[in-house]
Amino acid sequence: MRRLLIPLMFGLVLLPGLSAVESAELDTVTVAKREAVREFWLDGVVEAINQTTLSAQTRGQVEEILFDVDDYVEKGQVVVQLKDTEQKAGLDQARADLKEAAARLQESRDDFKRTKDLFGRKLASQSQLDKSTAALKSAKARREAADARLSQAKEQFEYTRVKAPYSGIVTHRHVEVGEIASPGQKLMSGISLDQLRVSVELPQSLIPVIRAQGKARVLLPNGEAIQGEGLTIFPFADQSSSTFRVRVDLPQGLKDLFPGMFVKTAFVTGVKKELVVPREAVVYRSEVTAVYVVGQDQRIRFRLIRAAEHAVDGMLSIIAGLSEGEAVATDPVAAATLLKQQLAESHDE
């Protein structure tokens, strides 16, 4: 019978007549009030800031697809290769035209130099000098036009090698090998996981205070809460729900967070006074939340409490079960050991 009673007594206050076990060496913290932010929690959806659909910018047959859905692509890597026969021929022609224009320009310069020298010695007329000058200007213009055609040909050739504009993951593939891609046709879509944000629909009654406070934090899947780096409040409400969309920018480099996931988002609405204890002092047993309270008589009691779900700076807000000034053990394991000793002594008596 005694063995059955011991577990039940963990949730009870010990009787005054029980002898105390020395617990002065147990580390405790005094329950105190502190000024904390008041928050309004809502569900938000994770979005990728950079999400792009790559399209063909030149005509060509799809020759090779180097990545597929769910593949990670580094910035600048080729994702789709188009057949470049036509573009390469245009590039070669442009290079040849540039060489010809450069040769003609050099010839015009030499001719102008000779004509100018003869004109200085009165051996050439003004009309001959003017003609040589015009020929030089024309040659320069042809050289500039050839340069422009070469740049254009290079660009058209580069269009056959479709590259990733940033590092990210492929989400959709819109073409197959052998298809003819036309300018504007979708080739591949992808997103970057480096820069994420959370989109939340907020009631219109909260918008003024959210604008004034301008702070929010997001609860990650691993339980860690991170501060948002900025808020963007849309300047119009959804007509069907009378809610405003708010975007919360997240720090770069977050792990285990992907577009489409739901996350809890807290918006600061003001300040309040609340009782707090260190998160490590709180014990979770199944659906029970409790702490070990050390009384002035040095007796330890297992106290059921109601606490907030999320810690702020390592401290949990206490909703019910504790009073200001009470001492709480910061090491629940050591406190549980001493409590068992107290119970053992009480039963021996």
PyMOL commands that set and color helices and strands:
alter all, ss='L'
color gray80, all
select helices_A, chain A and resi 2-11+85-120+126-158+204-213+279-281+332-348
alter helices_A, ss='H'
color red, helices_A
select strands_A, chain A and resi 28-30+32-48+51-55+60-65+72-73+78-82+161-163+168-173+180-181+186-191+196-203+216-219+225-227+230-237+243-249+262-278+283-285+288-294+300-304+306-307+315-320+327-329
alter strands_A, ss='S'
color yellow, strands_A
deselect
rebuild
show_as cartoon
